[in-house]
Amino acid sequence: MQDLPHHYSASAASTPEGEITLASQGLASLASAAPVEFGGPGNRWSPETLLVAAVADCFTLSFRAVAAASKLAWTSLDVSATGTLDKVEKATRFTQIDVRAVLSVPAGVDAARAQRLLERAEQICLISNSLVCPRHLEASVAVSAS
């Protein structure tokens, strides 16, 4: 890892109507639009879905790092995240992020240890740690049959 602080840049280009083009140097552009709930078409990534996806992605990358450092053998991790948007004190904001993680490990792996590592990944996820809303992790470990 490079020394901190890190800096990340992105841009958004738009006309008065239609989709927004998100870009960052060296990456493919991404089309964005308002979600259906805000009158958008519903067929593009929105700021809301991007934020929730960032939580799921960061949790996954955090788990990979924790598992590698702990030498945990695992076969797959499926993560889904749901964000709740509501009005609080006249401001619309995310009020909760729920992350559901299902980890599959080979036979012989200590499921309780794997569970603790999932919880550790949630604790160190820098995207989740940057949010002010409460978050909740529902994690489970499935051990493959021998």
C-alpha positions as CSV (number, residue, x, y, z in Angstrom):
1,M,0.0,0.0,0.0
2,Q,1.2,3.5,-0.8
3,D,1.6,6.0,2.0
4,L,-1.4,8.0,3.0
5,P,-3.0,10.3,2.2
6,H,-4.4,9.0,-1.1
7,H,-6.3,11.1,-3.6
8,Y,-9.0,9.9,-6.0
9,S,-10.5,11.9,-8.8
10,A,-13.6,11.5,-10.9
11,S,-15.6,13.8,-13.2
12,A,-19.2,14.0,-14.3
13,A,-20.3,15.5,-17.7
14,S,-23.9,16.3,-18.5
15,T,-26.3,18.2,-20.7
16,P,-29.6,19.6,-19.3
17,E,-31.3,16.2,-19.9
18,G,-30.3,12.5,-20.2
19,E,-27.6,10.5,-18.7
20,I,-24.4,11.7,-17.0
21,T,-21.0,10.4,-18.1
22,L,-18.8,9.5,-15.1
23,A,-15.0,9.3,-15.8
24,S,-11.7,8.8,-14.1
25,Q,-8.3,8.7,-15.7
26,G,-7.5,5.2,-17.0
27,L,-11.0,3.8,-16.4
28,A,-13.9,3.1,-18.8
29,S,-16.6,5.8,-18.6
30,L,-19.8,4.9,-16.8
31,A,-23.3,6.1,-17.7
32,S,-25.3,7.4,-14.7
33,A,-28.8,8.8,-14.2
34,A,-31.3,9.4,-11.5
35,P,-32.9,6.3,-10.1
36,V,-36.6,5.5,-10.7
37,E,-37.4,6.8,-7.3
38,F,-36.3,10.3,-8.4
39,G,-37.9,10.2,-11.8
40,G,-34.9,8.5,-13.6
41,P,-35.1,5.8,-16.3
42,G,-34.0,3.0,-13.9
43,N,-31.6,1.5,-16.4
44,R,-28.4,3.3,-15.4
45,W,-26.2,3.3,-12.3
46,S,-27.3,6.2,-10.0
47,P,-25.3,7.9,-7.3
48,E,-27.4,5.9,-4.8
49,T,-26.6,2.5,-6.3
50,L,-23.0,3.5,-6.8
51,L,-22.7,4.3,-3.1
52,V,-24.3,1.0,-2.0
53,A,-22.1,-0.9,-4.6
54,A,-19.0,0.9,-3.2
55,V,-19.9,-0.5,0.3
56,A,-20.3,-4.1,-1.1
57,D,-17.1,-3.8,-3.2
58,C,-15.1,-2.3,-0.3
59,F,-16.3,-5.0,2.1
60,T,-15.2,-7.7,-0.4
61,L,-11.8,-6.2,-0.9
62,S,-11.4,-5.7,2.8
63,F,-12.2,-9.4,3.4
64,R,-9.7,-10.5,0.7
65,A,-7.0,-8.6,2.6
66,V,-8.0,-9.9,6.0
67,A,-8.3,-13.5,4.7
68,A,-4.9,-13.3,3.0
69,A,-3.2,-11.8,6.0
70,S,-4.8,-14.5,8.2
71,K,-4.1,-17.3,5.7
72,L,-7.7,-18.3,5.6
73,A,-8.7,-20.7,2.8
74,W,-12.0,-19.8,1.2
75,T,-13.7,-20.6,-2.1
76,S,-16.2,-17.8,-2.7
77,L,-17.8,-14.8,-1.1
78,D,-21.2,-13.4,-2.2
79,V,-22.0,-9.9,-0.8
80,S,-25.1,-7.9,-1.2
81,A,-25.8,-4.5,0.2
82,T,-28.9,-2.5,0.7
83,G,-29.1,1.2,1.5
84,T,-32.1,2.8,3.1
85,L,-32.6,6.4,2.0
86,D,-34.9,8.6,4.2
87,K,-35.5,12.1,5.3
88,V,-33.9,13.1,8.5
89,E,-34.1,16.6,9.9
90,K,-35.2,18.1,6.5
91,A,-32.3,16.4,4.7
92,T,-32.5,13.3,2.5
93,R,-29.7,10.9,3.4
94,F,-28.9,7.2,3.9
95,T,-30.1,6.1,7.3
96,Q,-28.8,2.6,7.2
97,I,-26.6,0.2,5.1
98,D,-27.2,-3.5,5.5
99,V,-24.5,-5.9,4.2
100,R,-25.2,-9.6,3.7
101,A,-22.2,-11.8,3.2
102,V,-22.1,-15.5,2.5
103,L,-18.7,-17.0,2.6
104,S,-17.9,-20.6,1.4
105,V,-14.9,-22.3,2.8
106,P,-13.4,-25.8,2.2
107,A,-13.9,-28.6,4.7
108,G,-11.7,-28.4,7.7
109,V,-11.7,-24.6,7.9
110,D,-12.7,-23.2,11.3
111,A,-16.1,-21.6,10.6
112,A,-16.0,-19.5,13.8
113,R,-12.6,-18.0,12.8
114,A,-14.0,-17.3,9.3
115,Q,-16.9,-15.5,10.9
116,R,-14.6,-13.4,12.9
117,L,-12.7,-12.4,9.8
118,L,-15.9,-11.4,8.1
119,E,-16.7,-9.2,11.0
120,R,-13.1,-7.7,10.9
121,A,-13.6,-6.9,7.2
122,E,-16.7,-4.9,8.1
123,Q,-14.8,-3.0,10.8
124,I,-12.0,-2.0,8.5
125,C,-14.0,-1.2,5.3
126,L,-13.0,2.4,4.6
127,I,-16.1,3.2,2.6
128,S,-18.4,2.1,5.4
129,N,-16.2,3.9,7.9
130,S,-16.6,7.1,5.9
131,L,-20.4,7.0,6.1
132,V,-22.4,8.6,9.0
133,C,-25.3,6.2,8.9
134,P,-25.5,3.0,11.0
135,R,-24.5,-0.2,9.2
136,H,-25.4,-3.8,9.9
137,L,-23.6,-7.0,8.8
138,E,-25.4,-10.3,8.4
139,A,-22.6,-12.8,7.7
140,S,-22.7,-16.6,7.4
141,V,-20.1,-19.2,6.7
142,A,-20.9,-22.4,4.7
143,V,-18.3,-25.2,5.1
144,S,-18.1,-27.6,2.2
145,A,-18.7,-31.2,2.9
146,S,-15.5,-33.3,3.0
